[in-house]
Amino acid sequence: MKQNTKAKERHADRLDIPGLVFLRISRLGKLIDANEVAARALGYDFSDFLGLEVASVVGREFLEILNPFFRSTPQPVNDCHRVTLRHVDGKTAVSVVGVIRTVQLDTRNQVVDIVGPIDAAGAQRLADLESNATLLTGFIELSSEAMWCMEYAEPVNLASSDQEIVRQVFENECHWRMCNRAMARLYNLPDGLDFNRQPISAVFRRNPENEAFVRQLIATRFHIDAAPSLDVRHDGSLAFIENTVRSDIEGVSLLRLWGTVRDVTQLRTTESKLTERQREVTEILHALPDPVLVVDMGRRAVALNTAFETTFGWSATQVLGQDVSPIIDLETRRPNQRRWFADTERRWIAAVRVADQCTIRCDVRIARMGDDADRRFVLAMRPVPDRPPRSRKASRTKAANRRSTRK
């Protein structure tokens, strides 16, 4: 019964009145009691508020004001001061016009209380901050884009070598400060598990790909867009991730990182398949025995094979991207035929110029590939022997044969 009475007295001492801040400080400089108004005003959960060093809540100059109160006689001392309290974010100040008083809990235990209202301007700023924080939290939580923030309890020393910074990024004590639902979905976290309570190393493991990612961060002062990393989902499967990262750095200390991530695993898989297919097609092209030249609508060379280089003496660097007209005439029309890129024109005999300015007579076949927006033409050129000139005697013999046939 006695214990319950003390508990009630202690609760009453907290002065849980809207807008009124109450802090109780021990001789050792610890925050041993407070009301929820004070904790909320400074951005703390009440359970984390008690036990803090008072130096983390008030400025150093105010600590000097507090010292005389602890040196005073057991008689109560009261004084009025404007107290500036520090928000948990380290940037926002909350101003309280309050009474500072000594309280003798027993013969050996003297404490100092700070009691006072948040000033009107400060209260409005606090209300605005709470409203903005609520809005921002809701926006982040409901966003379809995966967002995260990690915080280092042991800041990374950016004055170290790159290798040491990489080590600290992975090994220094850190935790998730905020991850939204989209993050949980991206990493296949089961329902009921809080992503913010998962170890960072379970997702962001130290591997060659992620070490390269951290080196990119170092080179950009931890400000980067679309940087790749290789992460691990909750089920153990790998995920290729594209990262946008920002940071909070004080001096040479990296305090926290935040950003967004995008799963590009399917894209990477598709790109890998296309690259493999392109490699196979290129190998087939170079294995063909006939010279092959691929051109666009502007007659510019976009591809050729090894047989083209060896047969005509032109290297790929000389031909690719260039107009092929000096090598093969595509524009001269033959009787009753359309231009070279017309669908009906499939085969003809053409003289192909070689690197030493001679020509080789070739049987040219053309095939169209691609759509109208990106049309390409494949020219397969098979050398054919030149026709020997006919002699006069052979011509006269052929003419005589025709006359005898008519008779």
Helices and strands as residue ranges (DSSP letters): H 2-13, E 20-25, E 31-34, H 36-41, H 46-49, G 54-56, H 60-70, E 78-86, E 93-104, E 110-117, H 120-142, E 146-157, H 162-171, E 174-179, H 181-186, G 195-197, H 200-203, H 208-219, E 224-232, E 238-250, E 253-263, H 265-287, E 292-296, E 301-304, H 306-312, H 316-319, E 347-353, E 359-369, G 372-374, E 376-383, H 392-406
